[in-house]
């Protein structure tokens, strides 16, 4: 996990996760985050591009 933000709206937290491939992302989603009783639901968004990214 690269970043964690407490946000307003319909969800409470936004995590930025970088995975090497889709299999690694699925492992994180189902075997790490998905087994926590405090996490009732997970929604995944995939960035298709970053027109402006000042982190690099």
C-alpha positions in Angstrom: 0.0 0.0 0.0 1.4 3.4 -1.0 -1.1 5.8 0.4 -4.1 5.9 2.7 -6.6 8.8 2.9 -9.6 9.4 5.2 -12.1 11.0 2.9 -15.7 12.2 2.9 -18.6 10.8 0.8 -19.9 7.3 0.5 -16.6 5.7 1.5 -14.4 6.4 4.5 -11.0 5.5 3.2 -9.1 5.7 -0.1 -6.1 3.4 -0.5 -3.5 3.7 -3.3 -2.1 0.3 -3.9 0.5 -0.6 -6.5 0.6 -4.2 -7.6 3.0 -5.9 -10.0 0.1 -7.5 -11.9 -3.6 -8.4 -11.7 -2.8 -11.6 -9.7 -1.0 -9.7 -7.1 -3.8 -7.1 -6.9 -6.3 -10.0 -6.5 -4.2 -11.4 -3.7 -4.2 -8.1 -1.9 -7.9 -7.6 -2.5 -9.1 -11.1 -1.4 -6.5 -12.5 1.0 -5.2 -9.4 2.8 -7.8 -6.6 2.8 -10.9 -8.7 2.1 -10.5 -10.9 5.2 -10.6 -8.0 7.7 -13.8 -7.9 9.6 -13.6 -4.1 9.7 -13.8 -3.9 5.9 -17.5 -4.5 4.8 -16.9 -3.8 1.1 -14.2 -3.1 -1.4 -14.4 -1.1 -4.6 -11.5 -1.1 -7.0 -10.7 1.6 -9.5 -7.9 1.2 -12.0 -6.0 4.3 -13.2 -5.8 4.2 -17.0 -3.5 7.3 -17.2 -2.3 10.2 -15.2 -2.3 13.5 -17.1 -0.7 15.2 -14.1 1.3 13.4 -11.4 3.7 15.4 -9.3 4.7 12.4 -7.1 7.4 11.2 -9.5 
